[in-house]
Amino acid sequence: MAGSAIKPTPLLKDELDIVIPTIRNLDFLEMWRPFFEQYHLIIVQDGDPSKTIKVPDGFDYELYNRNDINRILGPKASCISFKDSACRCFGYMVSKKKYIYTIDDDCFVAKNPSGEQINALEQHIKNLLSPSTPYFFNTLYDPYREGADFVRGYPFSLREGATTAVSHGLWLNIPDYDAPTQLVKPLERNKRYVDAVLTVPKGTLFPMCGMNLAFNRELIGPAMYFGLMGDGQPIGRYDDMWAGWCMKVICDHMGWGVKTGLPYIWHSKASNPFVNLKKEYRGIYWQEDLIRFFQAAVLPKECVTVQQCYIELAKQVKEKLGKVDPYFIKLADAMVTWIEAWDELNSSEEKSSKQPNGTAK
Amino acid sequence: MAGSAIKPTPLLKDELDIVIPTIRNLDFLEMWRPFFEQYHLIIVQDGDPSKTIKVPDGFDYELYNRNDINRILGPKASCISFKDSACRCFGYMVSKKKYIYTIDDDCFVAKNPSGEQINALEQHIKNLLSPSTPYFFNTLYDPYREGADFVRGYPFSLREGATTAVSHGLWLNIPDYDAPTQLVKPLERNKRYVDAVLTVPKGTLFPMCGMNLAFNRELIGPAMYFGLMGDGQPIGRYDDMWAGWCMKVICDHMGWGVKTGLPYIWHSKASNPFVNLKKEYRGIYWQEDLIRFFQAAVLPKECVTVQQCYIELAKQVKEKLGKVDPYFIKLADAMVTWIEAWDELNSSEEKSSKQPNGTAK
């Protein structure tokens, strides 16, 4: 089905998986064909497993539905959310690649101010492969970008930067607002193309959105757990936020950088604000305590792997957030289960090669 | 000489002074006429006081040369640098206005990507009059800007923001590089217009450039001391950096915000990198210790005014940086002298009205 012309090999072709959570046919991939078709896709089908998800011809993919998740993880499947895009983190776990790019199925190719289509994945890869600057702010933004550098007054000892673990991309058109803001500003669209990539400084938290996100799975994968959301849970729409706060505390501890800014995707449709409000309202309330918790969280020096950091964080969640609501005790347990499942699937080369491949086609 | 047409009153017309340090005729003001002519200028003449600085007709200004500074401050004039643009901070001290905008005389009006002239001062005023977000990073940048807001996951308790103390603007064309970078990249020009204003997070330091800078003098003025540079001093070109680091530590302590980004000015000429290297080389070396010092600096709760914070910081500079070089002992003393001089000129309405006005015309 591929054209006969020889296509150039894209960056990290064999080292990156694209993870897409979905409940519908993936027609949106047509628009991404020039940018995605040489990469491998991991599709995590949410909701009714008996439904067939159509994937446009020519894409190389494996697809997991709930039955696959249950079969592969057994009782540990309880840590993977159902009826919520949080299920996407299952894709991170079963990937064997060094890098992950995850995108929502209502996200399309955006254009830059010159009218050119933006290769979002390529920009994410550039972000991940160049260092970050978490220890000092560079006023001309990313100093590693062509035409930019460190400005006067930037300490030379910090110019090598830190290894980048995460690249958080943004959205034109429908901004990623919470339900109250959606309700108050139903017509607001993001039209501002900000031509910058910057490092979120050490010690600073930010709201990480899972819509357009890339990360170094080998480094930070085990911290990218999207929590317990959706079916049977008291909240939704905090999956990526939760992962972002946990991940940021751990990256700060490990000395890795987190970038935000370019690339943009075109976010096509606003979700229903009334439905969102129902999913979010407890989160909006709990969040006030969560932020204080994560701002104050300190990991002991003894935690030298992401898994150790994450287990320690789970312990602190149980101790300190358990008082906010019993939900966080359940979540803390799920965090531990997630790490156990991650290690089971990823503990060694040998083991990993024996893992089932879902319904890979 | 003004045109007969009635001009609209610009923002903060009677509450803001424009401070310009210079050694030459101020022809550059012609380009700024539409934006500056209704404001009051404070010109700080550096170098030979017998030289006459020409100011284009129609501007309302007062001018101070070294003789004026010596006359007004007496022995305390020792804290004001000579033969270095650090002398500009004398203008902050003698101003009686709430806000200051300071600009270098080699900075011209820049254009935005649509080709329109940028009213830099107006943008700075907008930045200063709207809150900052130092406690949590908003991925869509300034949430108070038209067409933007706080994104999902931003705690509601933090959406009122913090009072803004400083607005740091950027530069198109010649970037503000140190001498080594100038030498390595003599032809690099900043052509990237990044359409964003953002808050430098609490706990994060940045290199503050004095070329295009505005601040709330009533709030943070006493911390805007540009140090001992130039004539008789071992370093130059660290005046604004020093002020920026001191100011940031104090703003963090006081709970005020510092913004960077828009507006851009057009920086017309690169200074001589060989001369700069001579001025900078000790700073480049000392800076490594300075950054560690400022990153670790903690001000006690008892410091509730900027003056108290600054005196405390001077004490810590003497104790901790005095070991790096005796220069910092002298600088710490000058910091104390600066505060004494500031308080003398600004302690009360009555006193301040008695201050001489230099060679105001």
Interface residues (C-beta under 8 A of the other chain):
Chain A: P113 F136 F137 N138 T139 L140 Y141 G147 A148 D149 F150 V151 R152 G153 Y154 P155 F156 S157 L158 H168 L170 P175 D176 Y177 D178 T181 K185 E188 R189 N190 K191 R192 Y193 V194 D195 A196 L198 V200 P201 K202 G203 T204 L205 F206 P207 M208 C209 R237 Y238 D240 M241 G244 T260 I284 Q287 E288 I291
Chain B: P113 F136 F137 N138 T139 L140 Y141 G147 A148 D149 F150 V151 R152 G153 Y154 P155 F156 S157 L158 H168 L170 P175 D176 Y177 D178 T181 K185 E188 R189 N190 K191 R192 Y193 V194 D195 A196 L198 V200 P201 K202 G203 T204 L205 F206 P207 M208 C209 R237 Y238 D240 M241 G244 T260 E280 I284 Q287 E288 I291
